[in-house]
């Protein structure tokens, strides 16, 4: 069993906690995150590419995003963590003490020197989970937190509408734990060594809706680093499955339409994105910034 303090740490790392967060500040009017209208077999949905960290000034988003969210019948996310036994999942997929390779260990010792207690608390967890923790810590140092992640914000405002999922929390835990130890430690090393300007560029590309830059920073960076297995498993294969699930939900007579769908921005850009997969299935997909969808 994981100690309560450790469990809270992991929950904050993986998804953030939206309790007590105010979203009432004024957002930048130039923000245009990836946003699409989907028409498929007589039904309509809206697809917003998200990021899992943020700032208060992300919100409220552009009027057409806010109004279409308010009028949606159901909210759809990658995974609904509200009904998941996170403690059990961490014990099943996230507890694994694995010695790092020499180069990663050296990088860790240097990175962890000013935050020894946090690193020590994470040392018994699987490297993939450590990588996520370090990623959040690094974004926090740049002024961004998981508390202001896009999913957290919209889930907190969803009221009593259905909250549906494209995958499941267990699927995502299982996926990340499926990488071998070498790959997981590579995730850690790349996370702690990523340049600040590259991390900030990712946020800027999302806020401006620069699909080409987003794809280069997400998919392109993994390919350039030789992480083909990673991009296939984390992006491409999941894009196929999530596009299929979107189609199923749009045709399910029990689903309250229209859907407002949130997925990570890396899944909606590029030649093998969810958008491209939906087009293959006969859907019509419109970029809401090229022609307003509201």
Residue pairs with C-beta under 8 A, 6 or more apart in sequence:
1 87
1 91
2 10
2 87
2 90
2 91
2 95
6 121
7 86
7 87
7 90
9 121
9 122
9 133
10 86
10 90
10 94
10 125
10 129
10 133
11 17
11 86
12 136
12 146
13 129
13 132
13 133
13 136
13 146
14 81
14 129
14 132
15 52
15 81
15 146
15 149
15 151
15 152
16 52
16 53
16 145
16 146
16 147
16 148
16 149
16 152
17 146
17 147
17 152
18 147
18 152
18 153
18 155
18 156
21 147
21 148
21 152
21 153
21 156
22 56
23 56
23 59
23 60
23 148
23 153
23 156
23 157
24 59
25 56
25 57
25 59
26 57
26 60
27 57
27 58
27 59
27 60
27 61
27 62
28 57
28 207
29 62
30 207
30 208
31 58
31 61
31 62
31 207
31 208
32 62
32 207
32 208
32 209
32 289
33 48
33 49
33 50
33 51
33 61
33 65
33 150
33 206
33 207
33 209
33 265
34 48
34 49
34 206
34 209
34 211
34 214
34 265
34 268
34 269
35 46
35 47
35 48
35 49
35 62
35 64
35 65
35 209
35 287
35 288
35 289
35 293
36 46
36 47
36 48
36 268
36 275
36 285
36 286
36 287
36 288
36 293
37 44
37 45
37 46
37 47
37 285
37 286
37 288
37 293
38 44
38 45
38 46
38 47
38 246
38 250
38 261
38 278
38 283
38 284
38 285
39 283
39 284
39 285
39 286
40 246
40 247
40 250
40 251
40 278
40 281
40 282
40 283
40 284
41 250
41 251
41 282
43 250
43 251
43 257
43 258
44 257
44 258
45 76
45 246
45 249
45 250
45 257
45 258
45 259
45 260
45 261
46 68
46 69
46 72
46 258
46 259
46 260
46 261
46 288
46 293
47 246
47 261
47 263
47 268
47 274
47 275
47 285
48 65
48 150
48 260
48 261
48 262
48 263
49 206
49 214
49 263
49 264
49 265
49 266
49 267
49 268
49 269
50 149
50 150
50 151
50 262
50 263
50 264
50 265
51 149
51 150
51 202
51 203
51 206
51 264
51 265
52 146
52 149
52 150
52 151
52 264
53 136
53 139
53 144
53 145
53 146
53 148
53 149
53 203
54 144
54 145
54 148
54 149
54 150
54 153
55 143
55 144
55 145
55 148
56 148
58 148
58 150
58 153
58 207
59 148
59 153
60 66
63 294
64 288
64 292
64 293
64 294
67 294
68 258
68 260
68 293
68 294
69 75
69 154
69 157
69 260
71 258
72 161
72 258
72 259
72 260
73 161
73 162
73 255
73 256
73 257
73 258
73 259
74 161
74 162
74 163
74 164
74 249
74 255
74 256
74 257
74 259
74 260
75 154
75 155
75 158
75 161
75 162
75 163
75 164
75 259
75 260
75 262
76 163
76 164
76 165
76 166
76 246
76 249
76 259
76 260
76 261
76 262
77 151
77 155
77 163
77 164
77 165
77 166
77 261
77 262
77 263
78 151
78 165
78 166
78 167
78 172
78 242
78 262
78 263
78 264
79 165
79 166
79 167
79 168
79 169
79 171
79 172
80 163
80 164
80 165
80 168
80 169
81 169
82 155
82 163
84 168
84 169
84 170
86 169
89 169
89 170
89 173
90 125
90 129
90 173
92 173
93 126
93 173
93 174
93 176
93 177
94 125
94 126
94 128
94 129
94 173
94 177
95 124
95 125
95 126
96 125
96 126
96 127
96 177
97 123
97 124
98 126
98 127
98 181
98 184
98 185
99 105
100 108
100 127
100 185
100 188
101 182
101 185
103 189
104 185
104 186
104 188
104 189
107 189
107 192
107 193
108 119
108 188
108 192
111 119
111 134
111 192
112 118
112 119
115 137
118 133
118 137
122 129
122 130
122 133
123 130
125 133
126 177
126 184
127 181
127 184
127 185
127 187
127 188
128 176
128 177
128 179
128 184
128 187
129 176
130 188
131 184
131 187
131 188
131 191
134 188
134 191
134 192
135 191
136 145
136 146
138 191
138 192
138 194
138 199
139 145
139 199
142 196
142 199
142 200
144 203
146 152
150 262
151 262
154 260
154 262
155 163
161 256
162 255
162 256
164 249
164 255
164 259
166 241
166 242
166 245
166 246
166 261
166 263
167 238
167 241
167 242
167 245
175 233
175 234
175 238
178 233
179 187
179 229
179 230
179 233
183 227
183 229
183 230
186 227
190 225
198 217
198 221
201 213
201 217
202 214
202 217
202 218
204 210
205 213
205 214
205 217
206 214
206 265
209 289
211 269
211 270
212 269
214 265
214 266
214 269
215 266
215 269
215 270
215 273
218 235
218 265
218 266
218 269
218 270
219 231
219 235
219 266
219 270
219 272
222 228
222 230
222 231
222 234
222 235
223 231
235 266
235 267
235 270
235 272
236 272
238 267
239 267
239 272
239 273
239 274
239 276
239 277
240 277
242 263
242 267
242 274
242 277
243 274
243 277
243 278
243 280
243 281
244 277
244 281
246 259
246 261
246 274
246 278
247 278
247 281
247 283
249 255
249 259
250 257
250 259
263 274
267 273
267 274
268 274
268 275
269 275
270 276
275 285
278 285
279 285
286 293
288 294
